C-alpha cells in the first residue's frame, strides 16, 4: 500500500510565508482516501475550485493549488480579533 501523509507548517525564511512539509501517518487511510478527502476539502472551502487548483494528477495522488480563505482569530481573553486570511 502507498504511504499516505498530511502536512504541517513551518516558516519559509526565503518567502517569509508559511511552507508545508512533514510526513504525518494517517492510520487506516489509503492514498486514495486522502486524495479524495483533499479534493472534497478544496471543493467545500473555496468558491471556485478552478481558480485554486493549479495541477491535479489523480493517478499520483497529487493536487497542487494556491488560494486563501478567511478565518476569525479569537484572543486568549475570548475577544474576537480581526478576520485574517489563511
N, CA, C and O atoms as a CHARMM CRD file, in Angstrom:
* protein
*
  344
    1    1 UNK  N      0.85100  -1.17400   0.00000 PROA 1      0.00000
    2    1 UNK  CA     0.00000   0.00000   0.00000 PROA 1      0.00000
    3    1 UNK  C      0.89900   1.23900   0.00000 PROA 1      0.00000
    4    1 UNK  O      1.90800   1.25500   0.70400 PROA 1      0.00000
    5    2 UNK  N      0.54900   2.30000  -0.78900 PROA 2      0.00000
    6    2 UNK  CA     1.36400   3.52000  -0.81500 PROA 2      0.00000
    7    2 UNK  C      1.32700   4.23800   0.52700 PROA 2      0.00000
    8    2 UNK  O      0.37800   4.08600   1.29600 PROA 2      0.00000
    9    3 UNK  N      2.34100   5.00400   0.79500 PROA 3      0.00000
   10    3 UNK  CA     2.39100   5.78400   2.03000 PROA 3      0.00000
   11    3 UNK  C      1.43600   6.95900   1.90300 PROA 3      0.00000
   12    3 UNK  O      1.44700   7.66500   0.89500 PROA 3      0.00000
   13    4 UNK  N      0.60900   7.17100   2.92100 PROA 4      0.00000
   14    4 UNK  CA    -0.31500   8.30400   2.94700 PROA 4      0.00000
   15    4 UNK  C      0.18100   9.28300   4.00000 PROA 4      0.00000
   16    4 UNK  O      0.61400   8.87600   5.07800 PROA 4      0.00000
   17    5 UNK  N      0.12100  10.57400   3.68900 PROA 5      0.00000
   18    5 UNK  CA     0.58800  11.54900   4.65300 PROA 5      0.00000
   19    5 UNK  C     -0.12800  12.88100   4.50100 PROA 5      0.00000
   20    5 UNK  O     -0.73100  13.17400   3.46900 PROA 5      0.00000
   21    6 UNK  N     -0.04400  13.67600   5.55300 PROA 6      0.00000
   22    6 UNK  CA    -0.57000  15.04000   5.56700 PROA 6      0.00000
   23    6 UNK  C      0.60100  15.96100   5.87500 PROA 6      0.00000
   24    6 UNK  O      1.73200  15.49400   6.00900 PROA 6      0.00000
   25    7 UNK  N      0.35000  17.26200   5.98800 PROA 7      0.00000
   26    7 UNK  CA     1.44600  18.20800   6.17800 PROA 7      0.00000
   27    7 UNK  C      1.18500  19.15400   7.33800 PROA 7      0.00000
   28    7 UNK  O      0.03800  19.39800   7.71200 PROA 7      0.00000
   29    8 UNK  N      2.27900  19.69200   7.91200 PROA 8      0.00000
   30    8 UNK  CA     2.19300  20.73700   8.91800 PROA 8      0.00000
   31    8 UNK  C      3.02000  21.91800   8.43400 PROA 8      0.00000
   32    8 UNK  O      3.77800  21.80000   7.47200 PROA 8      0.00000
   33    9 UNK  N      2.87500  23.05200   9.09900 PROA 9      0.00000
   34    9 UNK  CA     3.53700  24.26600   8.60400 PROA 9      0.00000
   35    9 UNK  C      4.84700  24.55500   9.32600 PROA 9      0.00000
   36    9 UNK  O      5.05600  24.12400  10.46000 PROA 9      0.00000
   37   10 UNK  N      5.72600  25.29400   8.64900 PROA 10     0.00000
   38   10 UNK  CA     6.92700  25.86600   9.23400 PROA 10     0.00000
   39   10 UNK  C      7.24600  27.10700   8.42400 PROA 10     0.00000
   40   10 UNK  O      6.89400  27.16800   7.24600 PROA 10     0.00000
   41   11 UNK  N      7.90800  28.11000   9.01800 PROA 11     0.00000
   42   11 UNK  CA     8.18400  29.32900   8.25500 PROA 11     0.00000
   43   11 UNK  C      9.20300  29.09500   7.15100 PROA 11     0.00000
   44   11 UNK  O     10.16500  28.34800   7.32800 PROA 11     0.00000
   45   12 UNK  N      8.98500  29.73200   6.02400 PROA 12     0.00000
   46   12 UNK  CA     9.91000  29.68900   4.90000 PROA 12     0.00000
   47   12 UNK  C     10.70700  30.98200   4.94100 PROA 12     0.00000
   48   12 UNK  O     10.16400  32.05100   4.66000 PROA 12     0.00000
   49   13 UNK  N     11.98200  30.90200   5.28500 PROA 13     0.00000
   50   13 UNK  CA    12.79500  32.10000   5.50100 PROA 13     0.00000
   51   13 UNK  C     13.00700  32.89900   4.21800 PROA 13     0.00000
   52   13 UNK  O     13.27000  34.09900   4.29000 PROA 13     0.00000
   53   14 UNK  N     12.90100  32.27100   3.04900 PROA 14     0.00000
   54   14 UNK  CA    13.10700  32.99500   1.80400 PROA 14     0.00000
   55   14 UNK  C     11.85500  33.76700   1.38700 PROA 14     0.00000
   56   14 UNK  O     11.95200  34.91100   0.94100 PROA 14     0.00000
   57   15 UNK  N     10.70900  33.16300   1.52600 PROA 15     0.00000
   58   15 UNK  CA     9.46900  33.79700   1.07800 PROA 15     0.00000
   59   15 UNK  C      8.76600  34.55500   2.20000 PROA 15     0.00000
   60   15 UNK  O      7.82400  35.30400   1.94200 PROA 15     0.00000
   61   16 UNK  N      9.21200  34.37000   3.43900 PROA 16     0.00000
   62   16 UNK  CA     8.56300  34.96100   4.61200 PROA 16     0.00000
   63   16 UNK  C      7.08500  34.58300   4.65200 PROA 16     0.00000
   64   16 UNK  O      6.22700  35.40800   4.97000 PROA 16     0.00000
   65   17 UNK  N      6.81100  33.35600   4.33200 PROA 17     0.00000
   66   17 UNK  CA     5.44600  32.85000   4.31200 PROA 17     0.00000
   67   17 UNK  C      5.45200  31.43300   4.87400 PROA 17     0.00000
   68   17 UNK  O      6.51000  30.85200   5.11700 PROA 17     0.00000
   69   18 UNK  N      4.27900  30.89600   5.07300 PROA 18     0.00000
   70   18 UNK  CA     4.17600  29.52700   5.57100 PROA 18     0.00000
   71   18 UNK  C      4.52600  28.55400   4.45400 PROA 18     0.00000
   72   18 UNK  O      4.12800  28.73900   3.30400 PROA 18     0.00000
   73   19 UNK  N      5.26000  27.53400   4.80100 PROA 19     0.00000
   74   19 UNK  CA     5.55900  26.44100   3.88300 PROA 19     0.00000
   75   19 UNK  C      5.08500  25.16500   4.56500 PROA 19     0.00000
   76   19 UNK  O      5.03600  25.10500   5.79300 PROA 19     0.00000
   77   20 UNK  N      4.74100  24.15700   3.79900 PROA 20     0.00000
   78   20 UNK  CA     4.20100  22.92700   4.35800 PROA 20     0.00000
   79   20 UNK  C      5.13300  21.77000   4.07900 PROA 20     0.00000
   80   20 UNK  O      5.48700  21.48000   2.93600 PROA 20     0.00000
   81   21 UNK  N      5.52800  21.10400   5.18800 PROA 21     0.00000
   82   21 UNK  CA     6.43500  19.98000   4.99800 PROA 21     0.00000
   83   21 UNK  C      6.48700  19.12800   6.24700 PROA 21     0.00000
   84   21 UNK  O      6.93200  19.59500   7.29500 PROA 21     0.00000
   85   22 UNK  N      6.04800  17.90800   6.15700 PROA 22     0.00000
   86   22 UNK  CA     6.23000  16.89800   7.18900 PROA 22     0.00000
   87   22 UNK  C      5.33000  15.71600   6.84600 PROA 22     0.00000
   88   22 UNK  O      4.16500  15.89600   6.49000 PROA 22     0.00000
   89   23 UNK  N      5.86000  14.53800   6.95300 PROA 23     0.00000
   90   23 UNK  CA     5.06100  13.34100   6.74100 PROA 23     0.00000
   91   23 UNK  C      4.39000  12.99100   8.06400 PROA 23     0.00000
   92   23 UNK  O      5.04800  12.82800   9.09100 PROA 23     0.00000
   93   24 UNK  N      3.07500  12.88000   8.01300 PROA 24     0.00000
   94   24 UNK  CA     2.28900  12.53600   9.20300 PROA 24     0.00000
   95   24 UNK  C      1.47300  11.28900   8.86000 PROA 24     0.00000
   96   24 UNK  O      0.62900  11.33400   7.96500 PROA 24     0.00000
   97   25 UNK  N      1.70900  10.19000   9.55100 PROA 25     0.00000
   98   25 UNK  CA     0.94100   8.97700   9.26100 PROA 25     0.00000
   99   25 UNK  C     -0.54600   9.17700   9.57600 PROA 25     0.00000
  100   25 UNK  O     -0.89500   9.81400  10.57000 PROA 25     0.00000
  101   26 UNK  N     -1.39700   8.64100   8.74000 PROA 26     0.00000
  102   26 UNK  CA    -2.84400   8.67500   8.96500 PROA 26     0.00000
  103   26 UNK  C     -3.30000   7.21700   8.97800 PROA 26     0.00000
  104   26 UNK  O     -3.61800   6.64900   7.93400 PROA 26     0.00000
  105   27 UNK  N     -3.32800   6.61700  10.17100 PROA 27     0.00000
  106   27 UNK  CA    -3.66100   5.19400  10.27900 PROA 27     0.00000
  107   27 UNK  C     -5.01600   4.87300   9.64800 PROA 27     0.00000
  108   27 UNK  O     -6.00800   5.56300   9.88200 PROA 27     0.00000
  109   28 UNK  N     -5.03100   3.81500   8.84900 PROA 28     0.00000
  110   28 UNK  CA    -6.27000   3.34300   8.24800 PROA 28     0.00000
  111   28 UNK  C     -6.68700   4.08100   6.98400 PROA 28     0.00000
  112   28 UNK  O     -7.68100   3.70700   6.36100 PROA 28     0.00000
  113   29 UNK  N     -5.95100   5.12300   6.58900 PROA 29     0.00000
  114   29 UNK  CA    -6.30700   5.88100   5.38800 PROA 29     0.00000
  115   29 UNK  C     -5.32600   5.54700   4.27000 PROA 29     0.00000
  116   29 UNK  O     -4.11100   5.61900   4.44800 PROA 29     0.00000
  117   30 UNK  N     -5.86600   5.18900   3.13800 PROA 30     0.00000
  118   30 UNK  CA    -5.01000   4.90900   1.98200 PROA 30     0.00000
  119   30 UNK  C     -4.72000   6.21200   1.25000 PROA 30     0.00000
  120   30 UNK  O     -5.31700   7.24600   1.55300 PROA 30     0.00000
  121   31 UNK  N     -3.81300   6.16400   0.29600 PROA 31     0.00000
  122   31 UNK  CA    -3.52300   7.34300  -0.51700 PROA 31     0.00000
  123   31 UNK  C     -4.77700   7.76900  -1.27800 PROA 31     0.00000
  124   31 UNK  O     -5.01900   8.96400  -1.44400 PROA 31     0.00000
  125   32 UNK  N     -5.57700   6.80600  -1.74300 PROA 32     0.00000
  126   32 UNK  CA    -6.83300   7.12100  -2.42700 PROA 32     0.00000
  127   32 UNK  C     -7.79400   7.86400  -1.49200 PROA 32     0.00000
  128   32 UNK  O     -8.43900   8.83200  -1.89400 PROA 32     0.00000
  129   33 UNK  N     -7.88100   7.40000  -0.23900 PROA 33     0.00000
  130   33 UNK  CA    -8.74800   8.05300   0.75200 PROA 33     0.00000
  131   33 UNK  C     -8.32300   9.50300   0.98400 PROA 33     0.00000
  132   33 UNK  O     -9.15500  10.41000   0.97200 PROA 33     0.00000
  133   34 UNK  N     -7.02100   9.71400   1.19600 PROA 34     0.00000
  134   34 UNK  CA    -6.52500  11.06200   1.46700 PROA 34     0.00000
  135   34 UNK  C     -6.70300  11.98300   0.26200 PROA 34     0.00000
  136   34 UNK  O     -7.03700  13.15700   0.41800 PROA 34     0.00000
  137   35 UNK  N     -6.48400  11.45800  -0.91700 PROA 35     0.00000
  138   35 UNK  CA    -6.67700  12.25200  -2.12900 PROA 35     0.00000
  139   35 UNK  C     -8.14400  12.67800  -2.24500 PROA 35     0.00000
  140   35 UNK  O     -8.43000  13.83600  -2.55000 PROA 35     0.00000
  141   36 UNK  N     -9.06400  11.75800  -2.00500 PROA 36     0.00000
  142   36 UNK  CA   -10.49600  12.08000  -2.06800 PROA 36     0.00000
  143   36 UNK  C    -10.85600  13.11600  -1.00200 PROA 36     0.00000
  144   36 UNK  O    -11.65600  14.01300  -1.26800 PROA 36     0.00000
  145   37 UNK  N    -10.28400  13.00900   0.19200 PROA 37     0.00000
  146   37 UNK  CA   -10.55700  13.97300   1.26400 PROA 37     0.00000
  147   37 UNK  C    -10.07600  15.37200   0.90500 PROA 37     0.00000
  148   37 UNK  O    -10.77800  16.35300   1.14900 PROA 37     0.00000
  149   38 UNK  N     -8.88200  15.46800   0.32800 PROA 38     0.00000
  150   38 UNK  CA    -8.36500  16.79500  -0.01500 PROA 38     0.00000
  151   38 UNK  C     -9.17800  17.40300  -1.14800 PROA 38     0.00000
  152   38 UNK  O     -9.42100  18.61000  -1.13800 PROA 38     0.00000
  153   39 UNK  N     -9.60600  16.60900  -2.12300 PROA 39     0.00000
  154   39 UNK  CA   -10.45200  17.12800  -3.20600 PROA 39     0.00000
  155   39 UNK  C    -11.76900  17.66600  -2.63700 PROA 39     0.00000
  156   39 UNK  O    -12.24400  18.72700  -3.04400 PROA 39     0.00000
  157   40 UNK  N    -12.34800  16.92400  -1.69300 PROA 40     0.00000
  158   40 UNK  CA   -13.59400  17.36900  -1.06900 PROA 40     0.00000
  159   40 UNK  C    -13.37300  18.65100  -0.27600 PROA 40     0.00000
  160   40 UNK  O    -14.18500  19.57300  -0.35400 PROA 40     0.00000
  161   41 UNK  N    -12.27200  18.72000   0.49400 PROA 41     0.00000
  162   41 UNK  CA   -11.97000  19.91600   1.28200 PROA 41     0.00000
  163   41 UNK  C    -11.81500  21.14100   0.38800 PROA 41     0.00000
  164   41 UNK  O    -12.35400  22.20400   0.69700 PROA 41     0.00000
  165   42 UNK  N    -11.09000  21.00500  -0.70600 PROA 42     0.00000
  166   42 UNK  CA   -10.89500  22.13000  -1.62700 PROA 42     0.00000
  167   42 UNK  C    -12.24800  22.57600  -2.17800 PROA 42     0.00000
  168   42 UNK  O    -12.51900  23.77500  -2.24700 PROA 42     0.00000
  169   43 UNK  N    -13.09600  21.63100  -2.57100 PROA 43     0.00000
  170   43 UNK  CA   -14.41000  21.96700  -3.13800 PROA 43     0.00000
  171   43 UNK  C    -15.29400  22.68500  -2.11700 PROA 43     0.00000
  172   43 UNK  O    -16.04500  23.58800  -2.48500 PROA 43     0.00000
  173   44 UNK  N    -15.21900  22.29900  -0.85000 PROA 44     0.00000
  174   44 UNK  CA   -16.05500  22.90600   0.18600 PROA 44     0.00000
  175   44 UNK  C    -15.48000  24.21200   0.73000 PROA 44     0.00000
  176   44 UNK  O    -16.21900  25.03200   1.27400 PROA 44     0.00000
  177   45 UNK  N    -14.16600  24.41200   0.58800 PROA 45     0.00000
  178   45 UNK  CA   -13.50600  25.57200   1.18200 PROA 45     0.00000
  179   45 UNK  C    -13.45800  26.77500   0.25600 PROA 45     0.00000
  180   45 UNK  O    -13.57700  27.90900   0.72100 PROA 45     0.00000
  181   46 UNK  N    -13.29000  26.56400  -1.01700 PROA 46     0.00000
  182   46 UNK  CA   -13.09600  27.65400  -1.96700 PROA 46     0.00000
  183   46 UNK  C    -14.30000  27.81000  -2.89100 PROA 46     0.00000
  184   46 UNK  O    -14.92200  26.82500  -3.29000 PROA 46     0.00000
  185   47 UNK  N    -14.62100  29.06200  -3.22700 PROA 47     0.00000
  186   47 UNK  CA   -15.76900  29.34200  -4.09000 PROA 47     0.00000
  187   47 UNK  C    -15.57900  28.80000  -5.50100 PROA 47     0.00000
  188   47 UNK  O    -16.51900  28.26800  -6.09200 PROA 47     0.00000
  189   48 UNK  N    -14.38700  28.92700  -6.03900 PROA 48     0.00000
  190   48 UNK  CA   -14.12000  28.48900  -7.40800 PROA 48     0.00000
  191   48 UNK  C    -12.89900  27.56900  -7.42800 PROA 48     0.00000
  192   48 UNK  O    -11.76000  28.03600  -7.43200 PROA 48     0.00000
  193   49 UNK  N    -13.14300  26.28300  -7.44100 PROA 49     0.00000
  194   49 UNK  CA   -12.07100  25.28700  -7.40500 PROA 49     0.00000
  195   49 UNK  C    -11.11200  25.48000  -8.57800 PROA 49     0.00000
  196   49 UNK  O     -9.90500  25.28300  -8.43300 PROA 49     0.00000
  197   50 UNK  N    -11.64000  25.86100  -9.72600 PROA 50     0.00000
  198   50 UNK  CA   -10.81000  26.00700 -10.92100 PROA 50     0.00000
  199   50 UNK  C     -9.82000  27.16200 -10.79100 PROA 50     0.00000
  200   50 UNK  O     -8.79700  27.17100 -11.47600 PROA 50     0.00000
  201   51 UNK  N    -10.10300  28.13000  -9.93000 PROA 51     0.00000
  202   51 UNK  CA    -9.17400  29.23600  -9.68300 PROA 51     0.00000
  203   51 UNK  C     -8.06300  28.80000  -8.71800 PROA 51     0.00000
  204   51 UNK  O     -6.98300  29.39100  -8.71800 PROA 51     0.00000
  205   52 UNK  N     -8.31400  27.78600  -7.90600 PROA 52     0.00000
  206   52 UNK  CA    -7.39900  27.35700  -6.84500 PROA 52     0.00000
  207   52 UNK  C     -6.46800  26.23600  -7.29700 PROA 52     0.00000
  208   52 UNK  O     -5.26200  26.30700  -7.06400 PROA 52     0.00000
  209   53 UNK  N     -7.00800  25.20900  -7.93600 PROA 53     0.00000
  210   53 UNK  CA    -6.22400  24.03700  -8.32300 PROA 53     0.00000
  211   53 UNK  C     -5.35400  24.38500  -9.53000 PROA 53     0.00000
  212   53 UNK  O     -5.84600  24.78400 -10.58500 PROA 53     0.00000
  213   54 UNK  N     -4.03700  24.21900  -9.33700 PROA 54     0.00000
  214   54 UNK  CA    -3.08000  24.51400 -10.40000 PROA 54     0.00000
  215   54 UNK  C     -2.61400  23.25300 -11.12500 PROA 54     0.00000
  216   54 UNK  O     -2.27700  23.30500 -12.30800 PROA 54     0.00000
  217   55 UNK  N     -2.59400  22.13800 -10.43200 PROA 55     0.00000
  218   55 UNK  CA    -2.13300  20.87500 -11.01000 PROA 55     0.00000
  219   55 UNK  C     -2.85500  19.75000 -10.29300 PROA 55     0.00000
  220   55 UNK  O     -2.93600  19.74800  -9.06500 PROA 55     0.00000
  221   56 UNK  N     -3.37800  18.79800 -11.04300 PROA 56     0.00000
  222   56 UNK  CA    -4.12200  17.69400 -10.45900 PROA 56     0.00000
  223   56 UNK  C     -3.73400  16.41200 -11.20100 PROA 56     0.00000
  224   56 UNK  O     -3.97800  16.28000 -12.40000 PROA 56     0.00000
  225   57 UNK  N     -3.12800  15.47400 -10.47300 PROA 57     0.00000
  226   57 UNK  CA    -2.71500  14.19100 -11.05100 PROA 57     0.00000
  227   57 UNK  C     -3.27600  13.06500 -10.18300 PROA 57     0.00000
  228   57 UNK  O     -2.58100  12.55800  -9.30200 PROA 57     0.00000
  229   58 UNK  N     -4.52900  12.67100 -10.42600 PROA 58     0.00000
  230   58 UNK  CA    -5.16800  11.65000  -9.58900 PROA 58     0.00000
  231   58 UNK  C     -4.39100  10.33700  -9.50200 PROA 58     0.00000
  232   58 UNK  O     -4.35500   9.72700  -8.43300 PROA 58     0.00000
  233   59 UNK  N     -3.77500   9.88800 -10.58200 PROA 59     0.00000
  234   59 UNK  CA    -3.03000   8.62700 -10.55800 PROA 59     0.00000
  235   59 UNK  C     -1.84400   8.68900  -9.60600 PROA 59     0.00000
  236   59 UNK  O     -1.42100   7.66700  -9.06600 PROA 59     0.00000
  237   60 UNK  N     -1.30200   9.89900  -9.40000 PROA 60     0.00000
  238   60 UNK  CA    -0.16500  10.09600  -8.48500 PROA 60     0.00000
  239   60 UNK  C     -0.61100  10.59200  -7.11400 PROA 60     0.00000
  240   60 UNK  O      0.22600  10.82400  -6.24200 PROA 60     0.00000
  241   61 UNK  N     -1.93100  10.75800  -6.91100 PROA 61     0.00000
  242   61 UNK  CA    -2.48200  11.29300  -5.66300 PROA 61     0.00000
  243   61 UNK  C     -1.88600  12.66600  -5.35800 PROA 61     0.00000
  244   61 UNK  O     -1.53800  12.95600  -4.21400 PROA 61     0.00000
  245   62 UNK  N     -1.77100  13.49900  -6.37600 PROA 62     0.00000
  246   62 UNK  CA    -1.09800  14.79100  -6.24400 PROA 62     0.00000
  247   62 UNK  C     -2.03100  15.91200  -6.67000 PROA 62     0.00000
  248   62 UNK  O     -2.56900  15.91000  -7.77800 PROA 62     0.00000
  249   63 UNK  N     -2.21300  16.87500  -5.76500 PROA 63     0.00000
  250   63 UNK  CA    -3.01600  18.04400  -6.06500 PROA 63     0.00000
  251   63 UNK  C     -2.24900  19.26900  -5.57100 PROA 63     0.00000
  252   63 UNK  O     -1.89100  19.34700  -4.39500 PROA 63     0.00000
  253   64 UNK  N     -1.99900  20.21600  -6.45900 PROA 64     0.00000
  254   64 UNK  CA    -1.27300  21.43000  -6.10500 PROA 64     0.00000
  255   64 UNK  C     -2.19700  22.60300  -6.37100 PROA 64     0.00000
  256   64 UNK  O     -2.83100  22.67700  -7.42300 PROA 64     0.00000
  257   65 UNK  N     -2.27000  23.51800  -5.41700 PROA 65     0.00000
  258   65 UNK  CA    -3.14000  24.66400  -5.59100 PROA 65     0.00000
  259   65 UNK  C     -2.62700  25.87100  -4.84900 PROA 65     0.00000
  260   65 UNK  O     -1.66500  25.80200  -4.08400 PROA 65     0.00000
  261   66 UNK  N     -3.29300  26.97700  -5.09600 PROA 66     0.00000
  262   66 UNK  CA    -2.95100  28.22500  -4.43500 PROA 66     0.00000
  263   66 UNK  C     -4.24200  28.99500  -4.21600 PROA 66     0.00000
  264   66 UNK  O     -4.97100  29.27900  -5.16600 PROA 66     0.00000
  265   67 UNK  N     -4.52000  29.32700  -2.97700 PROA 67     0.00000
  266   67 UNK  CA    -5.73800  30.05200  -2.67000 PROA 67     0.00000
  267   67 UNK  C     -5.71100  30.53900  -1.24400 PROA 67     0.00000
  268   67 UNK  O     -4.77100  30.26000  -0.50000 PROA 67     0.00000
  269   68 UNK  N     -6.73400  31.26200  -0.86400 PROA 68     0.00000
  270   68 UNK  CA    -6.84400  31.72100   0.51500 PROA 68     0.00000
  271   68 UNK  C     -8.29200  31.65400   0.95000 PROA 68     0.00000
  272   68 UNK  O     -9.20000  31.63100   0.12000 PROA 68     0.00000
  273   69 UNK  N     -8.50000  31.62300   2.23900 PROA 69     0.00000
  274   69 UNK  CA    -9.82200  31.63900   2.82700 PROA 69     0.00000
  275   69 UNK  C     -9.76700  32.50000   4.08300 PROA 69     0.00000
  276   69 UNK  O     -8.70000  32.66300   4.67500 PROA 69     0.00000
  277   70 UNK  N    -10.88500  33.04100   4.48700 PROA 70     0.00000
  278   70 UNK  CA   -10.93700  33.90400   5.66800 PROA 70     0.00000
  279   70 UNK  C    -11.18000  33.07500   6.92300 PROA 70     0.00000
  280   70 UNK  O    -11.87900  32.06200   6.89200 PROA 70     0.00000
  281   71 UNK  N    -10.60000  33.51800   8.00800 PROA 71     0.00000
  282   71 UNK  CA   -10.80100  32.88000   9.29900 PROA 71     0.00000
  283   71 UNK  C    -10.82000  33.94100  10.38300 PROA 71     0.00000
  284   71 UNK  O    -10.21400  35.00000  10.21900 PROA 71     0.00000
  285   72 UNK  N    -11.49600  33.68100  11.47200 PROA 72     0.00000
  286   72 UNK  CA   -11.56600  34.61900  12.58500 PROA 72     0.00000
  287   72 UNK  C    -10.63300  34.13000  13.68600 PROA 72     0.00000
  288   72 UNK  O    -10.59900  32.94200  14.00700 PROA 72     0.00000
  289   73 UNK  N     -9.88400  35.05600  14.25300 PROA 73     0.00000
  290   73 UNK  CA    -8.94200  34.71700  15.30900 PROA 73     0.00000
  291   73 UNK  C     -9.52900  35.15400  16.64100 PROA 73     0.00000
  292   73 UNK  O     -9.96600  36.29500  16.78800 PROA 73     0.00000
  293   74 UNK  N     -9.54000  34.24200  17.61800 PROA 74     0.00000
  294   74 UNK  CA   -10.02900  34.56800  18.96400 PROA 74     0.00000
  295   74 UNK  C     -8.83100  34.68600  19.89400 PROA 74     0.00000
  296   74 UNK  O     -8.00900  33.77400  19.98100 PROA 74     0.00000
  297   75 UNK  N     -8.74100  35.79500  20.57500 PROA 75     0.00000
  298   75 UNK  CA    -7.63300  36.03600  21.50900 PROA 75     0.00000
  299   75 UNK  C     -7.81600  35.21700  22.77800 PROA 75     0.00000
  300   75 UNK  O     -8.89100  34.66800  23.02200 PROA 75     0.00000
  301   76 UNK  N     -6.76500  35.13700  23.58300 PROA 76     0.00000
  302   76 UNK  CA    -6.79900  34.36100  24.83200 PROA 76     0.00000
  303   76 UNK  C     -7.88100  34.88200  25.78600 PROA 76     0.00000
  304   76 UNK  O     -8.43500  34.10900  26.56700 PROA 76     0.00000
  305   77 UNK  N     -8.18400  36.18300  25.73000 PROA 77     0.00000
  306   77 UNK  CA    -9.20700  36.75400  26.61500 PROA 77     0.00000
  307   77 UNK  C    -10.62000  36.51300  26.09300 PROA 77     0.00000
  308   77 UNK  O    -11.58800  36.95000  26.71600 PROA 77     0.00000
  309   78 UNK  N    -10.75300  35.82800  24.96400 PROA 78     0.00000
  310   78 UNK  CA   -12.05600  35.48400  24.41500 PROA 78     0.00000
  311   78 UNK  C    -12.57900  36.45900  23.38300 PROA 78     0.00000
  312   78 UNK  O    -13.56200  36.15900  22.70500 PROA 78     0.00000
  313   79 UNK  N    -11.95300  37.61900  23.24000 PROA 79     0.00000
  314   79 UNK  CA   -12.41600  38.60100  22.26400 PROA 79     0.00000
  315   79 UNK  C    -11.99300  38.18100  20.86400 PROA 79     0.00000
  316   79 UNK  O    -10.93000  37.59200  20.67000 PROA 79     0.00000
  317   80 UNK  N    -12.83600  38.49000  19.90300 PROA 80     0.00000
  318   80 UNK  CA   -12.55800  38.15400  18.51400 PROA 80     0.00000
  319   80 UNK  C    -11.69200  39.24300  17.90200 PROA 80     0.00000
  320   80 UNK  O    -12.03800  40.42300  17.95000 PROA 80     0.00000
  321   81 UNK  N    -10.59800  38.85500  17.34400 PROA 81     0.00000
  322   81 UNK  CA    -9.70300  39.78600  16.65300 PROA 81     0.00000
  323   81 UNK  C    -10.22500  39.94400  15.22500 PROA 81     0.00000
  324   81 UNK  O    -11.23000  39.33900  14.85400 PROA 81     0.00000
  325   82 UNK  N     -9.54900  40.74400  14.44500 PROA 82     0.00000
  326   82 UNK  CA    -9.98400  40.97400  13.06500 PROA 82     0.00000
  327   82 UNK  C     -9.92600  39.68400  12.25200 PROA 82     0.00000
  328   82 UNK  O     -9.19200  38.75400  12.58600 PROA 82     0.00000
  329   83 UNK  N    -10.69800  39.64800  11.20100 PROA 83     0.00000
  330   83 UNK  CA   -10.70200  38.50000  10.30400 PROA 83     0.00000
  331   83 UNK  C     -9.37200  38.43900   9.57000 PROA 83     0.00000
  332   83 UNK  O     -8.88400  39.45100   9.06700 PROA 83     0.00000
  333   84 UNK  N     -8.79700  37.26000   9.51100 PROA 84     0.00000
  334   84 UNK  CA    -7.49400  37.05900   8.88100 PROA 84     0.00000
  335   84 UNK  C     -7.69200  36.23300   7.61100 PROA 84     0.00000
  336   84 UNK  O     -8.68300  35.51600   7.46500 PROA 84     0.00000
  337   85 UNK  N     -6.73200  36.34900   6.70100 PROA 85     0.00000
  338   85 UNK  CA    -6.71200  35.49200   5.52600 PROA 85     0.00000
  339   85 UNK  C     -5.71900  34.36100   5.77600 PROA 85     0.00000
  340   85 UNK  O     -4.60400  34.60000   6.24000 PROA 85     0.00000
  341   86 UNK  N     -6.12300  33.14100   5.47000 PROA 86     0.00000
  342   86 UNK  CA    -5.24700  31.98200   5.65300 PROA 86     0.00000
  343   86 UNK  C     -5.01300  31.33600   4.32600 PROA 86     0.00000
  344   86 UNK  O     -4.30000  30.33600   4.24400 PROA 86     0.00000
